[in-house]
Structures are given as C-alpha cells and as structure tokens.
Amino acid sequence: MDPIKNQIAAIDPFDPATEPNGEEALHKMLSGSTVYSDTNPLRGVPSLEERRLRKARIAGGLLLGAAAVTAGVLVASNFGPVSSTPAPAVTVDTATPTPSATATTTPTATPTPSATPTAAPTQVPTPTTPAVATTAPVVPPVQVPTTKTFTFPDGHLSFTYPAAWTVQTEQGPYLSEETKAASLGATIFDEAGAKLAVINSGMYGDGTGGWVKRTVFDRATVPGLKSMIRPQDTVEFGFYSHQAALMVHPGETQPAMPLDTTPWYGMDVRLSSELQEGETGSGTNQIQMGNGMMSAYVYFDFEKQPTFATPAAAKAWMGSRQYAQLKAMLLSLSYK
C-alpha cells in the first residue's frame, strides 16, 4: 500500500477502521524504503487543527438546532386564549456555546404536539316559561240591586223604582163588582216615608178640565205604553207648569181675564196631544188601556203651591237626584 494513502486512512475520523498505533506507523516510515512522488500531492488533506475546528463547528450546529427545536416547542405551548393581562417578560439567555474537543451527540427529544385548543361549545340558553303569578281569584262584591220592579196583581201594568223606596197598594175607584178587582192604586214613598207618586191601573175615567197657559220644561216618550183609543198619539212623560186663564170664545166682546200669576206644576204621563205648550185645555193624564184607565203622576201638595218659588227654581230641581229617579220610574211604565 502507498504510505501516503495509509497515512490519510489512519487520520480520517470517519474511517470505520481502528486508529493505528503511532509508534508502529513511525517505525514503518523510518525503516522501510519510501518512494516520494510530486505527481500526487497531498491536496485537500486537512491538518489536525482544521479537523478540530471542523468538529467544533459541527457541535455548535447541533447545539443551535437543539435550541431552535426547544424554542419552537415553547412558542407552540404558549398558543392559547388571548388575555387582556400581558404575560411577564421572559429573558432568554442566548450565550454562544463553547466548542468542546469531543463532540457528543445528544439525542433530540421529539416535541410532543400540543393539543389543538378546542372552542367550548356555545351553550344556548334554554327558554324558560315565565312564572305565572298565582293569585287568589277576586271575588266580586255582592251586588245589591239598585231598583225593584212592581207589577199589579192582574199582571198588566208594571214599573221599576229605587230599591230604597216602598210601594203600598189600595183599592182604586170602580163602577161595578166586576171591575173592582182590576182597579188598584199604588202609592210610592221614598226612604224617609215621604209620599212621592201615585200610579193607578184598571179604574174608570172621570175628571174635568179648564183653559190654561202651559209651559213645558221636559218631555220624553214612554216606550212601554200605547193608548187603545188614540194609538196615533204617543204616550209621553212631561214636566210642566200651568197658569189658569179665561177662555174667550170667538165673537165675544168681553175682555180676556188676565192670567193667574201663581202657576201650579205637574209631572205625569199623558198623550202627546195633551202636552202642547201655549194656551190650551188643561187635558187629562188618564190613558185608556186594555183593562181600563191608567194614570201616573208625581205628587205635589196643592196646599203648598207654588211647589217652586220661580220657574228658575223648577228648572234647577231638574238637575237633582230625586228628579232623575222619578223620571226614570215613569219612563219604565209598561203594559202587557
């Protein structure tokens, strides 16, 4: 073998052969015949110093690689939810590794991949049924009737009146025993016992009249009544005043008697033709029904005339509660 080739093989660190004994190699070089030739110079053969530098560079590269892998693992492990509080600063010591004479290959641990953060499923709130307040049922107060109904014994005529008032009946005027049972009068009293009105049913007809000047303050149709003799006339409720006058017949030269300055007041139910304003006959409040005559009127004490001091006082009474109650009672009259 060529001595130079042997020398190169002996110093190559990557040759798998065992490094030769130096003394034995030196002895062979000195005792044997050596042929030198400049045709194959030892170009590219590194010196011992260059090999050491080469080993140091390799060791440094391995250390830098391991540091890079470790840094990658640290960066991957720091991935997580963003926090509004900044993480404390970390000082990384990047000291340059010192090359050693003998490079020792340290096995690099394979970084364990961190688990991919899984977003927690958004919990959808379960709709809840609003609580229904359970309260005890409100028991309405017992309604006390405000009105009552009175019906005459024969069942024909009836009316309603305030519940606090009372009704008393008595025998009405009659012409024969056959008509006696049907003739009845009902007198209405207020809660204090004062006489307020009179309603008659089934009686016979009578009465007289005169010439008056009538002033009507209020009137309204009574829907439950209809005259059998004069069906063309409606039956009406009326509140009015009368002033007596002397009727002068056509062609008479006698001067007219002046009107009575003291009026008297009436509040009753009558035919509409007998409730006209102006100078006319006083008329009557008797109305022919199927069982005889009926009449209904508010009781004004004639001994205490005038009932109202002035027409203005009469109009003022129309705004009272008693007036409204009396009017409602007369308007409720109904014949079957």
C-alpha positions in Angstrom: 0.0 0.0 0.0 1.1 3.5 -0.7 2.4 5.1 2.5 0.6 8.4 1.9 -2.7 6.5 1.4 -2.0 4.7 4.7 -1.4 7.9 6.5 -4.6 9.5 5.2 -6.6 6.4 6.2 -5.1 6.4 9.6 -6.1 10.0 10.3 -9.6 10.1 8.8 -12.1 10.3 11.7 -14.9 8.9 9.5 -12.9 5.7 8.6 -14.5 2.8 10.4 -11.1 1.1 10.8 -9.4 1.2 14.2 -6.9 4.1 14.6 -3.3 2.6 14.1 -0.6 2.7 16.7 1.6 5.8 16.2 4.9 4.2 17.2 4.3 1.3 14.8 3.5 3.7 12.0 6.5 5.8 12.7 8.8 2.7 12.8 7.5 1.6 9.4 8.1 5.0 7.9 11.7 5.1 9.2 12.8 1.6 8.5 11.2 0.9 5.2 12.0 2.3 1.8 9.9 5.3 0.9 9.2 6.5 -2.5 8.0 10.1 -2.8 6.4 11.5 -5.9 5.3 15.0 -6.5 2.8 13.8 -9.1 0.2 13.2 -6.4 0.5 15.9 -3.8 -1.5 15.8 -0.5 -4.0 18.3 -1.6 -7.3 18.5 0.3 -5.9 16.7 3.3 -6.9 18.7 6.4 -4.5 19.3 9.1 -5.1 18.3 12.7 -6.0 21.9 13.7 -8.6 22.1 10.8 -10.2 18.8 11.9 -10.6 20.1 15.4 -12.2 23.4 14.2 -14.5 21.2 12.0 -15.6 19.1 15.0 -16.3 22.3 17.0 -18.4 23.8 14.2 -20.4 20.6 14.0 -21.0 20.5 17.7 -22.1 24.2 17.7 -24.5 23.5 14.9 -26.1 20.6 16.8 -26.5 22.9 19.8 -28.1 25.6 17.8 -30.5 23.1 16.2 -31.5 21.8 19.6 -32.1 25.3 20.9 -34.3 26.1 17.9 -36.4 23.0 18.5 -36.8 23.9 22.1 -37.8 27.4 21.2 -40.4 26.1 18.8 -41.9 23.9 21.5 -42.1 26.8 23.9 -43.8 29.0 21.2 -46.3 26.3 20.4 -47.1 25.7 24.0 -47.8 29.4 24.5 -50.6 29.4 22.0 -53.9 29.9 23.9 -56.7 32.3 24.6 -55.8 36.0 24.3 -55.6 37.6 27.7 -56.0 41.2 28.4 -53.2 41.0 31.0 -49.8 40.9 29.4 -47.6 38.0 30.2 -44.4 38.7 32.2 -41.4 39.3 30.2 -39.0 36.3 29.8 -35.3 36.9 29.4 -33.7 34.2 27.1 -30.0 33.7 27.7 -28.5 33.1 24.2 -24.9 32.5 25.3 -22.7 31.3 22.5 -21.9 27.7 23.1 -18.2 26.9 23.7 -17.0 24.2 21.3 -15.5 21.2 23.1 -12.8 19.0 21.9 -15.1 16.0 21.7 -18.5 16.4 20.2 -21.2 14.4 21.9 -24.4 13.9 20.0 -27.3 14.4 22.3 -30.5 12.7 21.1 -33.1 15.4 20.5 -36.4 14.7 22.1 -39.3 14.8 19.7 -41.6 17.6 20.8 -45.0 16.4 21.8 -47.5 18.3 19.8 -49.8 20.3 21.9 -53.4 19.6 21.8 -55.3 21.9 19.5 -57.4 24.2 21.7 -61.0 23.3 21.1 -63.5 26.1 21.5 -66.1 25.3 24.1 -69.5 24.8 22.5 -71.7 27.8 23.0 -74.3 26.9 25.4 -77.7 28.1 24.1 -79.9 29.2 27.0 -82.9 27.1 27.4 -86.0 29.2 27.2 -87.9 29.2 30.4 -91.6 29.6 30.8 -92.3 32.8 32.7 -93.7 32.1 36.0 -97.4 32.8 36.3 -98.3 34.6 39.4 -100.9 32.6 41.2 -103.2 34.9 43.0 -106.4 34.0 44.6 -109.4 34.8 42.4 -111.0 38.1 43.2 -114.5 37.5 44.5 -116.7 40.3 43.2 -118.7 42.0 45.9 -122.3 41.1 46.3 -124.2 43.5 44.0 -127.1 45.0 45.9 -129.9 45.6 43.5 -130.5 49.4 42.9 -134.0 49.0 41.6 -137.1 46.9 42.2 -140.0 46.0 39.9 -143.6 46.3 40.9 -146.4 44.5 38.9 -150.0 45.0 39.5 -151.9 41.8 40.6 -153.6 41.3 37.2 -150.1 41.2 35.6 -150.8 44.0 33.0 -149.0 47.2 34.3 -145.5 47.2 35.9 -142.8 49.7 36.7 -139.3 49.9 38.3 -138.4 52.1 41.3 -135.3 52.6 43.6 -134.8 49.8 46.0 -134.8 52.1 49.0 -138.3 53.2 48.2 -141.5 51.4 49.1 -144.9 50.7 47.4 -148.2 50.5 49.1 -151.4 49.4 47.3 -155.0 50.3 47.9 -158.4 49.7 46.3 -159.0 52.0 43.4 -162.3 53.6 42.2 -164.6 51.2 40.3 -168.1 51.2 38.8 -169.2 47.6 39.4 -168.1 44.5 41.3 -166.9 43.0 38.0 -164.4 45.9 37.7 -163.5 46.2 41.3 -160.7 43.6 41.4 -158.9 45.2 38.4 -158.9 48.7 39.9 -155.9 49.3 42.2 -153.8 52.2 43.2 -150.1 52.1 44.1 -148.6 54.9 46.2 -144.8 55.2 46.2 -142.8 56.5 49.2 -139.1 57.5 49.5 -136.7 56.1 52.1 -137.8 58.7 54.6 -141.5 57.8 54.2 -142.5 60.9 52.2 -145.2 60.4 49.6 -143.7 60.8 46.1 -146.1 59.5 43.4 -149.3 57.7 42.6 -149.9 55.1 39.8 -153.4 53.7 39.2 -154.4 50.8 37.0 -157.9 49.5 35.8 -160.0 52.3 37.1 -162.9 54.1 35.4 -162.4 57.5 33.7 -163.6 60.8 35.1 -162.4 64.4 35.6 -162.8 68.0 34.5 -160.5 70.5 32.8 -160.1 74.2 32.1 -158.2 76.7 29.9 -154.5 77.2 30.8 -151.3 78.5 29.5 -148.8 75.6 29.6 -145.0 75.9 29.8 -143.2 72.5 29.2 -139.8 72.1 30.9 -139.1 68.5 29.9 -140.7 65.7 27.9 -139.8 62.2 26.7 -141.6 59.2 25.1 -142.6 56.3 27.3 -141.8 53.3 25.1 -143.8 50.7 27.1 -147.2 52.4 26.8 -149.7 52.8 23.9 -153.2 54.2 24.1 -156.0 51.9 22.8 -158.4 54.8 21.9 -155.9 57.1 20.3 -153.0 54.9 19.0 -151.8 57.8 16.8 -150.8 59.7 19.9 -147.6 58.7 21.6 -147.5 58.5 25.4 -145.1 60.9 26.9 -143.5 61.8 30.3 -143.8 65.6 30.9 -142.7 68.2 33.5 -144.6 71.5 33.0 -146.4 74.4 34.7 -150.0 75.7 34.2 -151.3 79.2 34.6 -155.1 79.4 34.6 -156.8 81.6 32.0 -160.3 82.6 30.9 -161.1 81.2 27.6 -162.7 83.8 25.2 -164.9 82.3 22.5 -164.8 83.7 19.1 -167.1 86.7 18.6 -167.3 87.7 22.3 -166.5 91.2 23.2 -165.8 90.5 26.8 -162.2 91.3 27.6 -160.0 88.3 28.4 -159.3 87.6 32.0 -155.7 88.1 32.9 -153.6 85.0 33.6 -153.2 83.8 37.1 -149.8 84.9 38.3 -149.5 81.8 40.5 -148.6 78.7 38.4 -149.0 75.2 39.6 -146.6 72.4 38.5 -147.3 69.0 37.1 -145.2 65.9 36.4 -147.0 63.0 34.9 -147.6 60.7 31.9 -150.2 61.7 29.2 -150.8 61.7 25.5 -148.6 63.9 23.4 -151.5 65.9 22.1 -152.3 67.0 25.7 -148.8 68.1 26.4 -148.6 71.1 24.0 -147.2 74.5 25.0 -149.3 77.7 25.0 -152.9 78.5 25.8 -154.9 75.2 25.6 -157.1 72.9 27.5 -155.6 71.5 30.6 -156.3 68.0 29.4 -156.0 64.9 31.5 -153.4 62.3 32.5 -155.8 59.4 32.2 -154.9 56.9 29.4 -157.3 54.2 28.1 -155.6 50.7 28.4 -156.9 47.2 27.8 -158.1 46.7 31.4 -159.4 50.3 32.0 -157.9 53.7 32.6 -154.4 54.2 34.0 -152.8 57.3 35.4 -149.3 58.0 36.8 -148.2 61.3 38.3 -145.8 62.8 40.8 -147.5 64.0 44.0 -147.1 67.8 44.6 -149.0 69.1 47.6 -151.5 71.6 46.2 -151.9 73.2 49.6 -148.3 74.3 49.3 -148.5 76.0 46.0 -146.4 77.0 44.3 -144.3 73.9 44.6 -141.3 76.0 43.3 -140.9 79.7 44.1 -139.9 80.5 40.5 -139.6 78.8 37.1 -135.9 79.0 37.6 -136.1 77.0 40.8 -138.2 74.4 39.0 -135.5 74.1 36.3 -132.9 73.8 39.0 -134.7 70.9 40.5 -134.4 69.0 37.2 -130.7 68.5 38.0 -131.4 66.8 41.3 -131.1 63.1 42.0 -134.8 62.8 43.1 -135.9 64.3 39.8 -133.8 61.7 37.8 -135.3 58.9 39.9 -138.9 60.0 39.4 -138.4 60.5 35.7 -136.8 57.0 35.3 -139.7 55.4 37.2 -142.4 57.0 35.0 -140.4 56.1 31.8 -140.2 52.5 32.9 -144.0 52.0 32.9 -145.0 49.0 30.7 -148.4 47.5 29.8 -148.7 43.8 28.6 
